[in-house]
Amino acid sequence: MDYSQATIDRVFILRLYSGEVVHETLETFAIEHNIKSAICLFLGGAEDKSNLIVGPKYGNALPVEPMSILLNGVHEGCGVGTIFCNSEGKPKLHMHGSFGRNDKAVTGCMRAGVKIWSIGEIVMFELHSSAKREKDLKNGFELLKTH
């Protein structure tokens, strides 16, 4: 385990509009407001055919081949994630969400394209931190480096 310490700076409350893509909107907001790291909480609705990454297709096999799922119909959702800059200094969101409709639910990474349906609420806690994301050559993920 690696770790570092951070403090909370600014807190932002965002309302996303129908059709906005969560990760694109939050990363753009981070760039515009010079946010290098943050914790993000999401609550709202996901549009029909929003896309989630739901796991690697072949378990531990490398290179990782992601699996995705399209939501069938509008879903209720919530999520939690972090923003840290990658090696190019660009803020990157890593957010997992759970989405449900009727008696079915799915959980996955929202990076593939979750579009807001009607309600999209975000609380973003900016962090003062030296942590960043660095590309791991084995699996291709941008992994968190804490120091």
Secondary structure in CASP SS format (residue, H / E / C, confidence):
PFRMAT SS
TARGET T0000
AUTHOR 0000-0000-0000
METHOD secondary structure of the structure
MODEL  1
M C 1.00
D C 1.00
Y C 1.00
S C 1.00
Q C 1.00
A C 1.00
T E 1.00
I E 1.00
D E 1.00
R E 1.00
V E 1.00
F E 1.00
I E 1.00
L E 1.00
R E 1.00
L E 1.00
Y C 1.00
S C 1.00
G C 1.00
E C 1.00
V E 1.00
V H 1.00
H H 1.00
E H 1.00
T H 1.00
L H 1.00
E H 1.00
T H 1.00
F H 1.00
A H 1.00
I H 1.00
E H 1.00
H C 1.00
N C 1.00
I C 1.00
K C 1.00
S E 1.00
A E 1.00
I E 1.00
C E 1.00
L E 1.00
F E 1.00
L E 1.00
G E 1.00
G E 1.00
A E 1.00
E C 1.00
D C 1.00
K C 1.00
S C 1.00
N E 1.00
L E 1.00
I E 1.00
V E 1.00
G E 1.00
P E 1.00
K C 1.00
Y C 1.00
G C 1.00
N C 1.00
A C 1.00
L C 1.00
P C 1.00
V C 1.00
E C 1.00
P E 1.00
M E 1.00
S E 1.00
I E 1.00
L E 1.00
L C 1.00
N C 1.00
G C 1.00
V C 1.00
H E 1.00
E E 1.00
G E 1.00
C E 1.00
G E 1.00
V E 1.00
G E 1.00
T E 1.00
I E 1.00
F E 1.00
C E 1.00
N C 1.00
S C 1.00
E C 1.00
G C 1.00
K C 1.00
P E 1.00
K E 1.00
L E 1.00
H E 1.00
M E 1.00
H E 1.00
G E 1.00
S E 1.00
F E 1.00
G E 1.00
R E 1.00
N C 1.00
D C 1.00
K E 1.00
A E 1.00
V E 1.00
T E 1.00
G E 1.00
C E 1.00
M H 1.00
R H 1.00
A H 1.00
G C 1.00
V C 1.00
K E 1.00
I E 1.00
W E 1.00
S E 1.00
I E 1.00
G E 1.00
E E 1.00
I E 1.00
V E 1.00
M E 1.00
F E 1.00
E E 1.00
L E 1.00
H E 1.00
S C 1.00
S C 1.00
A C 1.00
K E 1.00
R E 1.00
E E 1.00
K E 1.00
D C 1.00
L C 1.00
K C 1.00
N C 1.00
G C 1.00
F C 1.00
E E 1.00
L E 1.00
L E 1.00
K E 1.00
T C 1.00
H C 1.00
END
